[in-house]
Amino acid sequence: MIYIGIDNGLTGGLCAISEQSGLIIDYCKMPVTKRKKRNEVNIRAVHLWLSEVTGSNLSNADYVIEEPNNSRNASTAYSVASSFHSLRGFFETKMLNWHRITPQSWQKSMLGKFPAGESKKYALAKAQELWQGEEFLATPRCKSPHEGIVDAALIAAYARKIEL
């Protein structure tokens, strides 16, 4: 079995970890495509990545998606909700086992207490502690960790921890 954490949104990420070892199998930034002057999640690319990481056995995974939360601006709220529902539709039509979680639930469990506005910093520190030597880069040319991938990895680890 594999846990796949999904940091929802256009700048989010996907990460697959092993149920047995908790080691990272693979990760990627959220695939997006341009549609009518807007970006949206590329569900076909998500499907291809999921097929690859599960060995074409999509049922061999538990999928954990971060729910949309209260975004500060309307554009972000629309984007995150749209992404969530596209992914939800994919999982439902494929009859896959998926769960929705709030950012607060996984952050409280995985990060503990942290100062307001510092979740990304604490998430990176926790991810580096769990997976030493992992860089969480979106591409080989990137120089800094991708926040969406880091969050996706911690979401998957949270699902494994509470045995969703």
C-alpha positions as CSV (number, residue, x, y, z in Angstrom):
1,M,0.0,0.0,0.0
2,I,1.1,3.5,-0.7
3,Y,0.0,6.8,0.8
4,I,-0.3,9.7,-1.6
5,G,-0.4,13.2,0.0
6,I,-1.8,16.0,-2.1
7,D,-1.2,19.6,-1.3
8,N,-4.2,21.0,-3.2
9,G,-3.9,24.1,-5.5
10,L,-1.9,25.3,-8.5
11,T,1.3,25.6,-6.5
12,G,0.7,22.4,-4.6
13,G,2.3,19.1,-4.9
14,L,1.9,15.3,-4.8
15,C,4.0,12.8,-2.9
16,A,3.9,9.1,-2.5
17,I,5.3,7.3,0.5
18,S,5.6,3.6,1.4
19,E,3.1,2.4,4.0
20,Q,5.7,0.0,5.4
21,S,8.9,2.1,5.6
22,G,7.5,5.6,5.3
23,L,10.2,6.3,2.7
24,I,9.4,8.6,-0.2
25,I,8.7,6.8,-3.4
26,D,8.3,9.8,-5.6
27,Y,7.0,13.4,-5.7
28,C,6.1,16.1,-8.2
29,K,4.8,19.6,-8.2
30,M,1.1,19.9,-9.1
31,P,0.8,19.6,-12.9
32,V,-1.0,22.6,-14.4
33,T,-2.2,23.7,-17.8
34,K,-3.3,27.0,-19.2
35,R,-7.0,27.4,-20.0
36,K,-8.5,30.7,-21.1
37,K,-5.9,32.9,-19.4
38,R,-6.0,30.8,-16.2
39,N,-4.1,27.9,-15.0
40,E,-5.9,24.8,-13.8
41,V,-4.8,21.4,-12.5
42,N,-4.0,19.0,-15.4
43,I,-5.9,16.0,-14.3
44,R,-4.5,13.9,-17.2
45,A,-1.0,14.6,-16.0
46,V,-2.0,13.8,-12.4
47,H,-3.5,10.5,-13.6
48,L,-0.3,9.6,-15.5
49,W,1.9,10.4,-12.5
50,L,-0.4,8.4,-10.2
51,S,-0.4,5.4,-12.6
52,E,3.4,5.5,-12.8
53,V,3.9,5.7,-9.0
54,T,1.4,2.9,-8.3
55,G,2.6,0.6,-11.0
56,S,-0.7,1.1,-12.9
57,N,-2.6,-0.1,-9.9
58,L,-4.4,3.0,-8.7
59,S,-6.3,1.0,-6.1
60,N,-3.0,0.2,-4.3
61,A,-3.0,3.7,-2.7
62,D,-4.8,5.8,-0.2
63,Y,-5.1,9.4,-1.4
64,V,-5.2,12.2,1.0
65,I,-6.2,15.7,-0.2
66,E,-5.9,18.9,1.7
67,E,-9.3,20.6,1.7
68,P,-9.7,24.2,0.6
69,N,-9.5,26.5,3.6
70,N,-10.4,30.1,4.2
71,S,-8.2,31.9,1.6
72,R,-7.5,35.6,2.0
73,N,-8.5,36.5,-1.6
74,A,-11.2,35.4,-3.9
75,S,-8.9,34.3,-6.8
76,T,-6.9,31.9,-4.5
77,A,-10.2,30.6,-3.0
78,Y,-11.6,29.9,-6.5
79,S,-8.3,28.2,-7.7
80,V,-8.0,25.9,-4.6
81,A,-11.7,25.0,-4.7
82,S,-11.6,24.3,-8.4
83,S,-8.5,22.1,-8.0
84,F,-10.0,20.2,-5.1
85,H,-13.2,19.4,-6.9
86,S,-11.3,18.3,-10.1
87,L,-9.2,15.9,-8.0
88,R,-12.3,14.8,-6.0
89,G,-14.1,14.0,-9.3
90,F,-11.2,12.0,-10.6
91,F,-11.0,9.9,-7.4
92,E,-14.8,9.4,-7.2
93,T,-15.1,8.3,-10.9
94,K,-12.2,5.9,-10.5
95,M,-13.8,4.6,-7.3
96,L,-10.5,5.1,-5.4
97,N,-10.1,5.4,-1.6
98,W,-9.5,9.0,-0.8
99,H,-9.8,11.2,2.3
100,R,-10.1,15.0,2.8
101,I,-8.2,16.6,5.6
102,T,-7.8,20.1,6.8
103,P,-4.5,22.0,6.9
104,Q,-5.0,22.4,10.7
105,S,-5.3,18.7,11.3
106,W,-2.1,17.6,9.6
107,Q,-0.1,20.6,10.8
108,K,-1.1,20.1,14.4
109,S,-0.1,16.5,14.3
110,M,3.1,16.8,12.3
111,L,4.4,20.2,13.3
112,G,3.1,20.8,16.7
113,K,2.9,24.5,17.8
114,F,4.5,27.1,15.7
115,P,4.2,30.9,15.4
116,A,1.5,32.3,13.1
117,G,2.7,32.6,9.5
118,E,5.6,30.2,10.0
119,S,4.0,26.9,8.9
120,K,6.2,26.7,5.7
121,K,9.4,27.0,7.7
122,Y,8.4,24.4,10.3
123,A,7.1,22.1,7.6
124,L,10.4,22.1,5.8
125,A,12.3,21.5,9.0
126,K,10.0,18.5,9.8
127,A,10.3,17.1,6.3
128,Q,14.1,17.4,6.4
129,E,14.1,15.6,9.8
130,L,11.9,12.8,8.5
131,W,13.7,12.3,5.1
132,Q,17.3,13.4,5.7
133,G,19.1,14.2,2.5
134,E,15.9,14.8,0.5
135,E,15.8,18.1,-1.3
136,F,12.1,18.4,-2.3
137,L,13.0,20.2,-5.6
138,A,10.4,20.6,-8.3
139,T,13.0,20.2,-11.0
140,P,16.7,19.4,-11.0
141,R,17.4,23.0,-11.8
142,C,15.6,24.4,-8.8
143,K,17.7,25.6,-5.9
144,S,15.1,25.7,-3.1
145,P,12.6,23.2,-1.8
146,H,9.1,23.3,-3.3
147,E,6.6,24.2,-0.5
148,G,3.8,22.2,-2.1
149,I,5.9,19.1,-2.4
150,V,7.0,19.5,1.2
151,D,3.4,19.8,2.4
152,A,2.3,16.9,0.2
153,A,5.0,14.7,1.8
154,L,3.9,15.7,5.3
155,I,0.3,15.1,4.4
156,A,1.2,11.5,3.3
157,A,3.2,11.0,6.5
158,Y,0.2,12.2,8.5
159,A,-2.1,9.7,6.8
160,R,0.4,6.9,7.5
161,K,0.7,8.0,11.1
162,I,-3.0,8.0,11.8
163,E,-3.5,5.0,9.6
164,L,-6.3,6.5,7.4
